[in-house]
Amino acid sequence: MNSKTKKEKRLYPRRPIRTQVVFENEDSEGVLYFFSTDISAGGLFLESDIPVKLGTQVFLRFSLTPKARPIQATGEVVRVMRDQNEAGQGKVGIGIRFVYIHPLDRELIQDFINQAGS
């Protein structure tokens, strides 16, 4: 495959962010806590020790900075990557696409991403 046929699939620019994300999936009776690795106006990527199925609907709550108010969103698991060591253990990466996020919260995320470039 040459470089002309290999296209970037991302619709939104991303910014690295390490923040705790409160995660509740549609099948869970409780909440889980993950850490994000990056964010865009369209979703975020999480580190996990627990695999999550593609297509799972999730409820998320996180803050962009320690003093910022929490952002709430619903999302869908659209990507799962496994990073295993020689013992077969390791982290799981979970790509979440926002299904619903308040427009003002999406704007806050976009402003946060734009600040990285300035």
C-alpha positions in Angstrom: 0.0 0.0 0.0 1.5 3.4 -0.9 1.2 6.5 1.1 -1.5 7.9 -1.2 -3.9 5.1 -0.3 -3.2 5.3 3.4 -5.3 8.1 4.8 -5.8 9.5 8.2 -9.2 8.4 9.5 -9.5 11.0 12.3 -12.0 13.8 11.8 -10.8 15.9 14.7 -7.3 17.0 15.9 -6.2 15.4 19.2 -4.4 16.6 22.2 -2.7 14.4 24.8 -4.4 14.5 28.2 -3.9 12.4 31.2 -7.1 12.7 33.3 -9.2 10.3 35.3 -12.4 9.3 33.5 -15.4 7.9 35.4 -16.7 5.2 33.0 -20.0 3.3 33.3 -21.1 1.0 30.5 -24.6 -0.1 29.7 -24.1 -3.6 31.3 -22.3 -2.4 34.5 -23.8 -2.2 37.9 -21.1 0.2 39.0 -18.5 2.6 37.8 -15.0 2.1 36.6 -12.1 4.5 36.6 -9.7 4.8 33.7 -7.1 7.3 32.6 -7.3 9.1 29.2 -4.3 9.4 26.9 -5.7 11.9 24.4 -8.9 13.7 23.5 -10.6 15.4 20.5 -13.9 17.1 20.0 -15.2 13.7 18.7 -14.0 11.4 21.5 -11.2 10.2 23.7 -8.8 7.3 24.1 -8.5 5.5 27.4 -6.0 3.1 29.0 -7.6 0.1 30.7 -6.7 -3.2 32.4 -10.2 -4.4 31.4 -11.2 -5.2 27.9 -14.5 -3.7 26.7 -16.5 -4.9 23.7 -16.8 -2.9 20.5 -20.1 -1.2 20.2 -20.6 -0.9 24.0 -22.5 2.3 25.0 -20.8 4.2 27.8 -21.4 7.1 30.1 -18.4 9.2 30.9 -17.4 12.0 33.3 -14.1 13.8 33.3 -12.4 17.2 33.7 -10.0 18.8 31.3 -8.0 20.4 34.1 -8.0 19.7 37.9 -10.0 22.8 38.6 -12.4 22.6 35.7 -16.0 21.5 36.1 -16.7 17.9 35.0 -17.8 17.2 31.5 -20.4 14.4 30.9 -20.9 12.6 27.7 -22.3 9.4 26.3 -20.2 7.4 23.9 -19.6 4.2 22.0 -16.6 2.0 22.0 -15.3 2.2 18.5 -11.7 0.8 18.9 -10.0 -1.7 21.2 -6.3 -2.2 21.1 -4.3 -4.7 23.2 -0.7 -4.0 24.1 0.6 -7.3 25.6 3.9 -8.1 27.1 5.7 -11.5 26.8 3.6 -12.9 29.6 0.4 -12.1 27.6 -0.6 -9.3 30.0 -0.8 -5.6 29.4 -2.9 -2.6 28.8 -5.9 -2.3 26.7 -6.6 0.9 24.7 -10.2 1.9 24.3 -11.3 4.5 21.6 -14.5 6.2 22.5 -16.6 8.2 20.0 -18.9 10.8 21.7 -22.5 10.0 20.8 -23.9 12.9 22.8 -22.0 15.7 24.4 -23.5 19.1 25.2 -22.4 21.6 22.5 -20.8 23.9 25.2 -18.7 21.0 26.5 -17.6 20.1 22.9 -16.6 23.7 22.6 -14.6 23.6 25.8 -12.8 20.5 24.5 -12.1 22.3 21.2 -10.7 25.3 23.0 -8.5 23.0 25.2 -7.1 21.4 22.0 -6.6 24.8 20.3 -4.6 26.0 23.4 -2.0 23.3 22.7 -1.2 25.0 19.4 -0.7 28.4 20.8 
